[in-house]
């Protein structure tokens, strides 16, 4: 029985509710009157239910689809302005006891090189990341209680936060590790993590069990209820995601939104982010084996419909996607992207020989962080290295209320400009720096409050004179 408040995965991700929603969407996909009503509701910027959003996703009316894309772009501008937050993944260990059939880290893969970073190696990786200009990381690790126990992850987090190389600092560590216990989530919270990220992979239980035939990840309920345990452990910024290509995208879309509705209903706070990875080629993995791959048009529509359904939730696109694809979907609601990423263990310090790869998947966007920063600015976006919210305690519902209050322009906007300025001073190439300086000059006037604008101007001057780490 469907119940978004329930703490049982079968009830908040109810299979028949998804099937009925998809049937309803199919029956109404070209119902112009209903679509207009849904779009009118989306314009209120309070979000849509999974059923309403499913209709928009299925709609094939050209004019309505154009409205969907235009509204997604507008909502993104209203809530996130033209800022794009940058981060990089850091792979700690690819030891894994699971059997995920789409992932090259699966336990039976004998020809991938298995690696686990020592604290000394982490230090070197972090220095390399700081020297690129990164301030925010997403930690990645396989699931292996012997090789990568929670104590190892906690030690890595401590090491990462402790490294201060030149003007560098990692100010926010997000964590993407396997579902774990409330006690371990509490430990992660105490270690000062930002967002806890866990991709559902697929919401379709039967497929999930086949795609995860062995290992602890096989347990659908334990995996699907992980965010509830994370919330219970005090982590109120959680990041959802689906690995698109494994199951029918319409099913996943409804499941993803139901998961968001569940978090809102049960804990009063929706997901902090949603990631939309698509399956990629990797050692031992041929993405063509999975017959639910989605084309770029469908992918763009998915991003736009997620934006309309959950306007306050950040959306993340990784370097799994190409420059061209990122350039397209960034308009429709993406708020964070990774840049300069390596998906191998130790890959920031030492590029690996092909035959000894520990990579998780092929990266499509291989540009450097400097190139990505310049490209964003040339496309009228402000690259942001801001990590202020969580450091100021604005997590969970406090972040959401900042979003809803419309005060983001007096807070996130100056923070983005100040952290961009740091990047330009410390890491940018001369041509990126010159594009950036003009952008800051043009954008500083868009801070509405006089007092905030003046403080930001003073801080920009201070950064030029060598000071760092200002925030609102
Ligand atoms: N081991 C953790 C877990 O089980 O959730 C998370 C870390 S894993 C390194 C991060 C994510 O990479 C997975 O959740 C999966 O969605 C994604 N992934 C795995 N194989 C992939 C592939 N071939 N292409 C694209 N993404 C992949």
Boltz pocket constraint, residues with backbone or C-beta under 6 A from the ligand:
constraints:
  - pocket:
      binder: B
      contacts: [[A, 102], [A, 103], [A, 104], [A, 140], [A, 141], [A, 142], [A, 143], [A, 176], [A, 177], [A, 178], [A, 179], [A, 197], [A, 198], [A, 199], [A, 201], [A, 217], [A, 242], [A, 243], [A, 277], [A, 278], [A, 279], [A, 280], [A, 281], [A, 282], [A, 285], [A, 320], [A, 360], [A, 361]]
      max_distance: 6.0
